[in-house]
Amino acid sequence: MYQAEHNIFRNALLKFIAQEVTPRLDEWEHAGIYSRDIWRKMGEAGFLCPWLPEEYGGCEADFLYSVIITEEMGRAGAAAMMASLHSDIIVPYIYHLGTEEQKQKWLPGCASGEIITAVAMTEPNTGSDLAGIKASAVRDGDSYILNGSKIFISNGMNCGLVIVAARTDKTLGGAKGLSLFVVEEGTPGFIKVKKLEKMGLNAQDTAELLFDECRIPASNLLGRENQGFYHLMEHLQAERLILTIYGQAMAETMLEQTIRYTKERMAFGKPIATFQHNAFKIVDMATEIKIGRAFMDQLIVRHMNGEALVTEISMAKSWIMEMANRVAYQCVQLHGGYGFMEEYPISRFYRDIRTFPIFGGTTEIMKVIIAKNMGLS
Ligand SMILES: Cc1cc2nc3c(=O)[nH]c(=O)nc-3n(C[C@H](O)[C@H](O)[C@H](O)COP(=O)(O)OP(=O)(O)OC[C@H]3O[C@@H](n4cnc5c(N)ncnc54)[C@H](O)[C@@H]3O)c2cc1C
């Protein structure tokens, strides 16, 4: 599915990662956040939002360019930057739902890396069940007054702009009555409460956000009032596909590292890969990874053809993320004590991959969706 120009792009990206990203991974891991300058460098090099039309700062690249960036950042151990969350999940909301004025105002900064974006749906008391969102937005003249707390928000500290899901009509229960708003950094009442301490994805500035009598212009409503839940649902297919691409790429990399290690590490006079038990483990992982890759590549092509793939992508998200976690567990085991040490990248992959079956819809929620679409509930 890749053409010569895709391969040229991938090589340029790999060079950029080797020069600008890999040498600084430890720095960001310890700081608990990616520095803003790497966002600008990625923007300058054309590695943010490449799909955007030129008038908004992109180069109208096809979806495969986004796939390449997601895969290579995942393989490099840089998934924690969540550059693809910004480029391929959040910015598309502005592009597809925004007015011309909103697009002119924000999209060029998103492509250049001047504006880092976040999306705030989850609240302390509601995650899987988004219909339970309590944050509220009340119209007051030319403004809305936003109140509520959001948690686990990726890019929460770095973000210059956050899309917030809030309830605009309390009389409409559940999924109805929600709207999406763009809130800019520096707006009074928008408080970045704190960066959250996590067991993995440590370089990601996942944060708690508070909106306290936060007055935002009515023109910051994104899409239609009370249609926020449906707007979110419209984009979930692409969102889950992108997250799955990270997971698949990380599984492939973990296995490659482990094959290299186990071919070199000696025990009882032999490379540990050659003990049949270990060789079979590696073979099983390689087989599952190939199955994941074949399924995912097929979905990428069908997604690009505009097919509705909610069921299949939910299957891929749940199966590939669980598979990647099985791979992570076995790869650490095959590294022995070194697998538990920071100096070996496998330990960080093991920590980072754990959240992939949780965010963007848990494995269980994926199965709820699949079961419903199969007429089982
Ligand atoms: C690192 C990280 C980054 C994140 N980034 C963002 C972000 O940028 N923006 C954002 O809005 N959110 C973000 N999230 C939140 C994430 O999307 C939620 O954590 C996730 O949707 C699960 O919600 P919850 O944590 O409230 O778990 P709960 O909904 O409380 O679920 C707890 C458990 O119950 C299970 N469960 C729930 N309902 C059902 C059911 N009907 N059937 C079977 N099992 C069920 C779940 O699968 C899970 O195992 C992030 C989370 C993490 C960990």
PDBQT file of the ligand as one rigid body, heavy atoms in Angstrom, charges set to zero:
ROOT
HETATM    1  C1  LIG A 401      -2.720   7.395  30.357  1.00  0.00    +0.000 C 
HETATM    2  C2  LIG A 401      -4.141   7.781  30.136  1.00  0.00    +0.000 A 
HETATM    3  C3  LIG A 401      -4.429   8.808  29.234  1.00  0.00    +0.000 A 
HETATM    4  C4  LIG A 401      -5.745   9.197  29.027  1.00  0.00    +0.000 A 
HETATM    5  N1  LIG A 401      -6.022  10.264  28.202  1.00  0.00    +0.000 NA
HETATM    6  C5  LIG A 401      -7.277  10.762  28.141  1.00  0.00    +0.000 A 
HETATM    7  C6  LIG A 401      -7.567  11.964  27.417  1.00  0.00    +0.000 A 
HETATM    8  O1  LIG A 401      -6.678  12.565  26.782  1.00  0.00    +0.000 OA
HETATM    9  N2  LIG A 401      -8.832  12.455  27.449  1.00  0.00    +0.000 N 
HETATM   10  C7  LIG A 401      -9.830  11.842  28.124  1.00  0.00    +0.000 A 
HETATM   11  O2  LIG A 401     -10.942  12.348  28.111  1.00  0.00    +0.000 OA
HETATM   12  N3  LIG A 401      -9.605  10.687  28.816  1.00  0.00    +0.000 NA
HETATM   13  C8  LIG A 401      -8.351  10.151  28.839  1.00  0.00    +0.000 A 
HETATM   14  N4  LIG A 401      -8.101   8.990  29.552  1.00  0.00    +0.000 N 
HETATM   15  C9  LIG A 401      -9.199   8.350  30.238  1.00  0.00    +0.000 C 
HETATM   16  C10 LIG A 401      -9.573   6.993  29.634  1.00  0.00    +0.000 C 
HETATM   17  O3  LIG A 401     -10.194   7.154  28.405  1.00  0.00    +0.000 OA
HETATM   18  C11 LIG A 401     -10.446   6.293  30.681  1.00  0.00    +0.000 C 
HETATM   19  O4  LIG A 401      -9.588   5.954  31.768  1.00  0.00    +0.000 OA
HETATM   20  C12 LIG A 401     -11.109   5.050  30.131  1.00  0.00    +0.000 C 
HETATM   21  O5  LIG A 401     -12.084   5.388  29.174  1.00  0.00    +0.000 OA
HETATM   22  C13 LIG A 401     -11.771   4.204  31.242  1.00  0.00    +0.000 C 
HETATM   23  O6  LIG A 401     -12.576   5.011  32.052  1.00  0.00    +0.000 OA
HETATM   24  P1  LIG A 401     -12.412   4.927  33.656  1.00  0.00    +0.000 P 
HETATM   25  O7  LIG A 401     -10.964   5.122  33.953  1.00  0.00    +0.000 OA
HETATM   26  O8  LIG A 401     -13.360   5.886  34.252  1.00  0.00    +0.000 OA
HETATM   27  O9  LIG A 401     -12.781   3.466  34.028  1.00  0.00    +0.000 OA
HETATM   28  P2  LIG A 401     -14.268   2.910  34.372  1.00  0.00    +0.000 P 
HETATM   29  O10 LIG A 401     -15.219   3.406  33.349  1.00  0.00    +0.000 OA
HETATM   30  O11 LIG A 401     -14.544   3.224  35.792  1.00  0.00    +0.000 OA
HETATM   31  O12 LIG A 401     -14.047   1.352  34.192  1.00  0.00    +0.000 OA
HETATM   32  C14 LIG A 401     -13.403   0.552  35.164  1.00  0.00    +0.000 C 
HETATM   33  C15 LIG A 401     -13.411  -0.894  34.670  1.00  0.00    +0.000 C 
HETATM   34  O13 LIG A 401     -14.769  -1.297  34.470  1.00  0.00    +0.000 OA
HETATM   35  C16 LIG A 401     -14.931  -1.772  33.144  1.00  0.00    +0.000 C 
HETATM   36  N5  LIG A 401     -16.272  -1.442  32.641  1.00  0.00    +0.000 N 
HETATM   37  C17 LIG A 401     -16.899  -0.250  32.625  1.00  0.00    +0.000 A 
HETATM   38  N6  LIG A 401     -18.083  -0.355  32.045  1.00  0.00    +0.000 NA
HETATM   39  C18 LIG A 401     -18.225  -1.654  31.658  1.00  0.00    +0.000 A 
HETATM   40  C19 LIG A 401     -19.233  -2.406  30.986  1.00  0.00    +0.000 A 
HETATM   41  N7  LIG A 401     -20.364  -1.836  30.546  1.00  0.00    +0.000 N 
HETATM   42  N8  LIG A 401     -19.039  -3.735  30.785  1.00  0.00    +0.000 NA
HETATM   43  C20 LIG A 401     -17.871  -4.340  31.197  1.00  0.00    +0.000 A 
HETATM   44  N9  LIG A 401     -16.882  -3.680  31.821  1.00  0.00    +0.000 NA
HETATM   45  C21 LIG A 401     -17.067  -2.353  32.049  1.00  0.00    +0.000 A 
HETATM   46  C22 LIG A 401     -13.870  -1.046  32.331  1.00  0.00    +0.000 C 
HETATM   47  O14 LIG A 401     -13.581  -1.759  31.135  1.00  0.00    +0.000 OA
HETATM   48  C23 LIG A 401     -12.717  -1.074  33.317  1.00  0.00    +0.000 C 
HETATM   49  O15 LIG A 401     -12.054  -2.308  33.256  1.00  0.00    +0.000 OA
HETATM   50  C24 LIG A 401      -6.790   8.551  29.722  1.00  0.00    +0.000 A 
HETATM   51  C25 LIG A 401      -6.493   7.499  30.596  1.00  0.00    +0.000 A 
HETATM   52  C26 LIG A 401      -5.195   7.109  30.807  1.00  0.00    +0.000 A 
HETATM   53  C27 LIG A 401      -4.901   5.990  31.765  1.00  0.00    +0.000 C 
ENDROOT
TORSDOF 0
